[in-house]
Amino acid sequence: MASGKKSRSERSRYWKCCMSAGVVALLGVVVASLGSGKLFGAQKAPFHIEEATISDIQSALLAKRITTVGVVNLYLTRIKAYNGTCVEMPEGLLGPMKTIPHAGQLNALGTLNLRPATRRAMGFDDHKARSMTDLKDDDPTMPDALEVAAAQDRAIAKTGRLVGPLQGVVLSIKDWYDTFDMRTTASADVLFANDRPPRDATHIKRLREAGAIILAKANAGTPQPRNGFGGVVCNPYDTERTPGVSSAGSGASVSANLVTCSIAEETGTSIRIPARSTNVVGLAPTQELVSRDGMIGAGINMRVGPICRTVEDTARVLTVIAGYDPKDPLTVFSTGRMPAQPYQTFAHGERLEGMRIGVVREFMDKRLFTKMDEENIDVVDRAVGDLRRLGATIVDPGPEGALFQACINTYAPTALNKLFTKQLPKLFPADAQGKPAADHIATLADMAMNPSLVPDSVTIRSFAPANAEGEGKYMREIYVRQRADAAIKTGLDMTSKVNNIKDPEFYAVTRNAPGAGTGPEAMEMNMADRMLQRFAFQQTILQCMAELRVDVVVYPTMNVPPLKIQQPEEPLLNNRGTYHWTVFGQQGFPTITVPAGFTTQVYDRVADPTSADGTRLTGPTPAKLPVGIDFAGRPFDEPTLLRIASAYERATKHRLPPPEFGPLPNQPRTGTGR
């Protein structure tokens, strides 16, 4: 970790192009002109920011239809209109809350990258400040989003060229990643002495160098879309429902056109579920492809990925952030395994002849789940038909079939070895000390010779669970020590020196009260079982994909539609939990979700003390809520994934902007960029 002095010096050199004596005066003009045509130069036709793609924005910049400052301000205008509080919180951010139907607000963004004077002039309150510990915020090496945009406009006026492949791309960043100019606290109200980290995460640095403008930190929260600093995030298609799990602010901000794209984080499904729930595209890349440096508590399950409104835009962002980083040793596996061409060149699929696509019916068998799952399964069934009409060969075991089970029974027992035998004590008996009481190797050999002897104990829904013992504690300790804050010195400080939510209903439905269920703290780091599980899964599923000759597999991003905020969590059922399906992503496979359509009705879960688990389903209720389809491919085969996902997206066009967050009165009313 660079020292504070060195870090400031580096920032000064990097940002010197962004500052001039005229910037402050320019910002005064910008604020005064917000919402007027004066921002955009002598354009003949107004520029449409709603649904604008990266290509749309950059074409407009080069044609002088708009300036980079103008782009940022169009987004800020929408943020001002739509990013207010979306629930009632009469006792403040930490107290009880009540949802508001058709709230017209989302609260997706918690922190804005604006200097104090500019922020106040635009009408944003002090809680959106870049820092709560540096209220003066006048460091010249920390230009805000508008100052960076102004510098880029000067550069493009001088050269006639974009400053980088992402100029004009305005981003929100999940508050899980270090940004040297904005507070980073995982959206919790952690009592840092300095709420800004000393440097950018590696992928944030790459984004800035490519010309992207970091405008905001997206509100995060798990498992409900709520946090102690930013509050509650709402779904743009129904503000009484969740926009997904911890990357909720990322998905909602992209869906409502508050930013061009967002950077999200996924431990289980936290890129794809918010993208699914808000009708946008979310890419969780191969685990080893994007650096986790500068992430709070990075672990083997955690991935960095973009959320955008189109497959091509997610690919453009991936091109910039992918690749080896010595600060994240896992990325060494990407060396020599990235395509020669930028990822976006693969995101122009049209026909799918020659592609073989497997259907993971294990995630779609209605007999295994509830009425809540059924319509999402039906929507993805129709999507499979769309893929067939595009020319793909569909490998489908049928509605009640299993794509992988026979293959898993053949290969998983040997690959998993001790993790497999522990699940079957009758077949593999052990004594009180856990030592084999019979010849386990002979039994495994019998199963290898005759897979019909293997019980269906390991499935694609539950692949021999294994803990990463001590990893979470270790990664938090490393993060805190590298950050070197004067007040937060240990991983425990991150969870104890914090203002916690006090709403009892929140904890009642999440089972996530401070200190609840944590058990004794790990004293050693032991990744052996977790890495064995990961290797066994990859070897087994790659073998299965090879035997089936499939390029990718598809399934519902999530069977369960977006839940009502503070609705009881969906009980685990045949290894389908509230936030599944996680297994491909958690074992390192790249996955992408694409809009697949909408529900017509939903079932909801409510408290019922007379039932066995204290809840019951109610409904159906009419509701038009987004449904997503997941495409999962082999590690480092993002090009194939992007080709298939983009062809499906182009043919079906299921992305529809949320109707209650449309164009503003003084802004253009169309412009899909399609």
N, C-alpha and C positions, 0 to 999 in steps of 0.2 A: 504494500500500500504506500503510495507516495505521501510524503509529508504535506501538511497544509500549505506550507510556503511554496513547495515545488508545484503542488496542484494549482495554486493561484497563478503562478508564473506560466504554466502551460496554458491555462485558460486565457490569460492575457494575450499570449501569442496567437492562439487559435481564433480568438474573437476580435482581434484588433481591427479586422476589416469591417466589423459590424458597427463600430462607433464613430461618430463624427460630431462636430460642433452643431451640425444642423439637425441631429436626430431628435432632440427634445422639441425643437420648433415643429418638426415634421409630425411628431406625435400629437401636438396640440391641434394641428390641422386634421389629423386622422379622427380624433375624438369628436371634433366639431362637425365632421362630415359623415359620421357613422350613419349608415342607412341612406345617404344621398348618393347621387350619381357621381359626385366629385371624386370619389375614391378610385374610379376605374379608368380615368383618362378619357380620351376622345373616342370611346368605343361607339360603333354604329348600332350594335344590338346588345342588350343587357346580357350579362353572363349568369347562367343558372347554376347555383351552388347545390341545390337539392338534387341528390342522386348523381352528382358529377363524379366521374372516374378520374384517376390520375392522368390518363391521356387527355381527357376533356380539359382539365385544369392547365396542363402544360401547353396544350395547343392554344388555349386562350392567352396564356402569358406570352408566348412567342408571337402571337398575332396582335399583341398590345390591346386586347379587348379588356384586360384587367391587369392589375398589379398584384404582386405577392401580398403586399399590405392589404389590398382589397379583398383577397381571398380570406386572409385571417379575419378581417373585420366582418365579412359575411357570416363566417362561422360564429364569431362573437355575438353578432346580432341574434342568431338563433339560440345561442347559449343563454343570452339575457332573457329571451322570450320563453324558453322551455326547460331550463335547468333549475327551476326553483324547487322548494320542498313539495313532495307529492303525497305526504300523509300528514295527519294531525298529530302533533307532539306537544301537548299543552305543558308538559313538565320538562321540556328540553330534549336534547338529542339522546340522553341516556334513559329517559323515562318511558312510560307506556305510550303506545301509538295506536292510531286508528286509520284504516285505509280510506281513500277518497275515490269514489267512482268518477271516471272521466276528469281526473285532476288537471290535465293539461300541462303537467310538469313531470320531470323524471328524476332530478337530483342525481344524474349520472356522473358528474364531474365535481370533485371535492376541492381541488386547488387549481388556480389559473396562473399561467406564467406571464403575469403583468406586473410592472412596477406599481408601487402603492398609489402614486398620483394618477396614473392612467387607469388603474382599476377603479378607483373611487369616481373618477370622472365618467366612467362608463356605467356606474351604478351598481357595481358588484361589491358586496359587503366584505368586511375585514376577515371573515371566516374563510374566504376564498384566497387569502394572501399566499404568496409563495413561501413564506416562512412565518411561523409563530414565535420564533426566537430571534429573528433579525427584522424588527419592525421598520427600521430605517431603509434597509434593502437598497443601498446606493452603490454597491460594488460595481465598478465599470467593467470588470471581467465577467459579469453575469448579465448579459443583455437579455431582455425579455423577448417574447415572441414577436412583438411588433418591431422592435429594434433589429432583430435578426432578419425579418421580412424586408425592412427598409434597406438593409445592407445588400440583400440579394437583389432587390430592384435596381440598386445602383450598379451592381455587377452586370446584370443582364442588359441594362441600358448601355453599358460601356462595350460589352463583347458581343451582344446579340445572341448569346448562348445561355442555356440553363447552367446554374452553378453545380448541379449534380443530378443524378437520375431521379431524385425525389424532391426537387424544388417544387414548391406549391403544395406538397403533401402535408397536411396539418394533422397531427397525431395527438391522441390521448394515450397515456401510459398507465397501466394498472399500477396502483400504489404498492407494488411489491418489488419494484426495481429502483436502483439508485439513479437519481438525477441531481447533478451538483447544484442546480439552480432552484430546485423545488423540494419541499419537505418530502421525506420518505419514511413512513411509519407503518406500512401495511394497513393504512386507513384507521388504525387504532389511535387513541389519544395517549400515546406513549410520551412520557415526560423526559424527552431528550434535552440535554443542555444545548445542543445544536441540532435542530431537526433536519438540516440539510447534510447529506453525506459528503465526504471530501471529494468524490469524483463520480463520473458517470459509470454505469454498468457498461460492459464492452459493447453490447448490441445498441445501447443508446448512443454511445460515441459514434458507432458506424452510421446510425441513422442521421445524426447531425452532419457528419462529414459528407453524406450523400445529398444534403440539402433539405432534409425533412425539418419541419418546424414543430417543436414540442410545445403544445399549447396548454395541456392540462394533465393533471393526475386523475385517473378514473377511480371512483369509489369502489372499494372491494368489501366483501363480507362473506363469511361462510359459517354454517351451511345456509343461513338465511341471507338475503341481500341487504345486510345491515351492518354498520360498524359504528364504533364509539365516537369517531371524529366527524365523519361525513353524514351519518344518518342512514335513511332507507332509500334504496334505489327501486324504481317502479318500471314495469313493462310498458313500452309504448303502444302495445296492442290492447292492453287492459291494465290500467294503473293500479288495480287492486291485486294484481298477480306479480309473481316474481319474474324478473328477467333472466334468471339463472343463478348459478352459484357464485363463487368468489370473484370471477371476472365480470360481474353483473354490469358495472359501470362502463366497461369497455364495450360490451355488446350493445347496450342501450344508447350510448353516445354515437356509435356508428349508425345504428338503425335509424335514429331520428335526425341524422345529418347534422350533428353538432361538430363532427370532425370527419376527415376523409377516411382514416383507418385508426385502429388502436392496437397496442401491444398488450397481449393478455398472457396469463400464466395458467398452466394446467398441471395439477397433481393427479386428478382422476379424470374429470371431464370439464374442467373449468375454462377451457377455450371453447369447446364445442357446444356445451349446454347453453351458455349465454348467447352464442351465435344462433343456435337452433331456436331459442326462445324469443329472439328478436328479429328473425327472418333475414339473417345475413350469413356470410361465409366465414368459417373459422378453421384455420389450419394449425394442427398440432404436429409439428414435423418430427422426423426421426430424432430420438432422444439425443444423439451425439452430434447433431447438425448445427445447433445454435447454442452459443455460450450461455451458461447460467451465472456467469460472473456478475456480481452486483445484485443478486437476488437474495431477499431475506429468507434464510433457511433453505437454500437449494438442496435437493435430494435426488435420489435415483429415479423417483417417479415424476420429477418436475420438468416441464418443458416450456420454452419461450416460443410464442407463435403469434401471427397477425390475425386480426379480425378486420375484414373489409366488406364492402357490399358486392364485390364481384370476385370470381376466382382469379382473374388476371391481376387484379390489384393486390390480392394476397401474395401472389407469386412475385410481383415486383418488390414487395417489401421483403420477402424471403431472400431474394437475390442479394440484398444489401446486408442482412443480418447473419446469413449462413457462413460457416467456415471455421477453420481452426483458430482457437484462442488459447495461448499457453496458460491463461488464468483459469481455464476449465479443462482439466486433463481428459475428460470424456470426449471432447471434440477432436482429439487426435485421431479417433476412428473415422472422421470425415475426410482425412487426408487421402487424396487420390480417388475419392468416391463421389465427388460432386460432378455434375454435368459440365461439359465444355461450354455450353450455351447458357445464357441467363434463364432462370426458371420461367419467366413470363413467356418465353418462346414456345413453351409446351402448353400454354393455357389458351390455345385457339382451336380446340377440338371441335369437329363437326360431325363426322361419321365415326362409327366404332367397329367397322368390320375388322376382323382379326383379333379383337379383344375378347377375352373370356372372363366373365364376372361371376363369382360365386355368391350365393344368397345364404346368409347365416340364419337359417330357420330356427336355430336354437334360441335366438333372441326374439322370434316372431311367432312362437307356438302359443296360440291363445289359450290352450288347455292349461298352461303353466302359470297364467297371470290372472288379471281381473278385468272387469268391464272398463276400467280406466285405461287399459293398454290398447283396446281393440281398434279404435279409429286410427291411431298413429300407425299401427301395423297395416291397416287397410290402405292408408295413403302411400306407405312405402311399397306395398304390393303393386300399386299402380305405377310407382316409379320404376319398378323392375320391368314392367311392360314397356315403359318409355325407353329404357335402355335396350331392350330387345328390338324395338322399332328403329333404333339408331344403328342397328347392325351388329350389336354385340351378341356373342354366344353366351347364353345364360345357363349356368350350372346350378340347378335348383333341385334340392331333394324333396320338394313338395311341402305343403302347408304344415304338416306334422312331422316332417323329416328332420334329419340332422346332417349338416354338411360335413362336419369334422369328426363325429364321434368314433366311427370305425377306425379312422386313421389315428386318432388320439389313443385309442385302446392298443394300437399296434406299437406306437413309438414312445408314448409318455411314460409308461412304467420304468423303462430302462433309463430314459433321460432324467427323470425326477428321482430315481432310486430312493433314498431315505425319506424324501418328502412324500413319496407315494406309499411306501410301506407303513409309515406312521398313521396314515388314514385308514388302514385296514388291519386292525389288531387281531382279528380272528384268523385272517390268512397269514399274517406276519406277527406271531405272538412275541411279546417281550416280557422280561422280568421287571421287578419293581424299580430297578435302576435304569430301565430302558434298554438293556442289552438283549440281543436276539435270543429267544428261547427255542428257536428252530432254525433250520437252514433257509434264510431269506433268499440267498442267491439261487438256490435250486428252484424255489417257487417263482422267482422272476424269470429264470430260464424257461420254466414250463410255460409261463405266459407269453414269452417271446416266441416260442415255437407254436403256441396255440392261442391267439388273441381272444378267442371266444371265452377263455377262462377269466378274462379281465372284467370285473364289474364296472359299471358306468359311474365310478366314484369321482373321476376327474373328467370334467367337461369344459367346453369353451366358456361356460358361465362361471366356473369355479375351478381355477387351475392351481390346485395345491397351495393354499395361502401360506405365505412366509413373511416373517417380519424382518425389517431392516433395523435390528436392535441397536439403539444408541445413535443411529444416524441423524435423526432430527435434532437431538441435543447437540451433537458434534457440529452440525452445519450452522446452527444458531450461534454457538460459541465462536466459531470461526468468523461469521459475519460481524458479530458485535466487536470482537477484538480488532478486526481490520478497520472497522469504522472508527474506533478509538474515541468514543464520546465520553465526556467528563462525568456524565450522570448514569448512562446505561452501559455498564461494564461487563455484564454477564448475560447469557441467554435467559436466565431466570428474571433478570431485571426487565427484559422485554415484556414479560407477562405479568409482573408484579407492580412495576412502577408505571401504572396506567390507570386512567379513569374508565372503569368498566360500565357496560350497560346495566341498568338497574331494573329493567322491565321484567317482571316475573313471567309474563306470558311468553316472551321471547325464549327464555330458558325452558319453559314447559314444553314447547314444541320442538326445540332443537336439542335438548338434553346436552347442553354445552355450557353450563354455568362455570364460572371461574373455578378451576381446580377439580371439577367433576370428572370422574372416570380416568384420571391421569395415572393413578397407581404409583408405585415406587419409581423414582427416577433412575434411568439406566446408568450404570457405572462402567460399562465397557461398550465398545463398538464392535459389533459382530455382524458382518454383511454376508456371511457364507451362505446361509439358507436363501436369502433374498437373491443373491447373484446366481445360485444354482437354479432357482425357480425361473429367473429371467432367461438364462441360457437354455434351459429345458423347453420353455415355451417357444422361444425363437426357433430352436432346432426342430421341434415337433411341428409347429404350424408352417414353417417353410417347407418341410417335407410333405405335409398335407397339400399345400398349394401347388407344389411340384407334381404330385401324383394326380391332382385334379386338373392340372394345367390351367390354373386361374391366375390372372394378372392382378386383380384386386377382389375384395369381397365387400358386400353391402349389407346394411341393416339399419333399423331406425336409430338415429342419434340418441334418442331417448323414447321409450314407450309412453311415459307418463307426460301429459301436457303440462304447461306451466301452472304451478300450484298457486293458490291464493297466498298472499303474504301472511306468514304466521299460521298457515294451515298445518295440521299435524303431518309429520314426515311420513312418506309412504313406507309401510313395513317391508322388510326384506322378504322376498317371495321367490323361491327357486333361483336364488342368487341375483334377482333383479331388485336393486335398491332404488332409492329416490333418484340417484344421480348416475345410474349406469347408462350406457355400457362403457366400462373403463378398461377392459382387459387388454385390448390391442395397444392402446396408448401407454398403459403402465408398463408394458413389456417392451417398449421402444419402437413399435411400428408407427409409421406416419399415418395420420388420419385427418380427413377433412370433412366438414359438414357443409351441405348446400341446401338452400330452401327447396322443399318438396311439396309444399301446399299448405293447406289450413284445415283445422278441424271444423266441424259443423256443430258439435256439441261436446260437452265434457262432463265427467263425474268428479266430484270433490270429496275429500275425506274430512270428517268432522269428529269432534270428541264424542264418545259415547261410553260412559262408565259401566254400562251393563254388558258390553262386549268383552271378548277375551283379551284383546289388546288395547281396549279403551278407545277404539275408534270404529267408524263405519263409513261406507260410501253413500253419498247422496247424488241424485241426478237421474237422468241427464239434464243439463242446462244448455241452452243454445249458446255457442261461443265460437268465434272465428279466431283461432290461435295458431301460431306457426308450427309446422312440422318440418323436421330436417331428416335428410338421408346422410348416413355416414359412408364414406369410401375409405377403406383401409388397404394399404399396400405393403410391399416388402420394405424393410429398412433401406434408406437411401434411394428408393425408387419414386421420389416425388414427381419426376417427369411423367411417368405413366399415370399416377394419381391425378395430376393436374390436367392431363389430356382428357381423361374420362370425365372428371368432374366438370370441366368447362364445356364439354359437348352436351352433357346433361343440362347444365345451367342454360346454355344458349337455346336448346330445343324447347325447354319447358317454361322458362321465364317466370318462376314462382316468386321472385323477389318483388314485393309490393310495399311501397313506403307506408308507414303507419298513418292512417287517415287523420288522426287527431293531432298530428305534428307536421302538418304540411307547410307550404310556402307562406311566408309572412306577408301582410298587406302591401308593404312597400318593396317587396322583392319579386323577381320573376316567378311565374307559377308553374313552369314546366322545365324539362331538361333532364331526361333520364340518363343521357350519356350512352344509351344503348345503340 
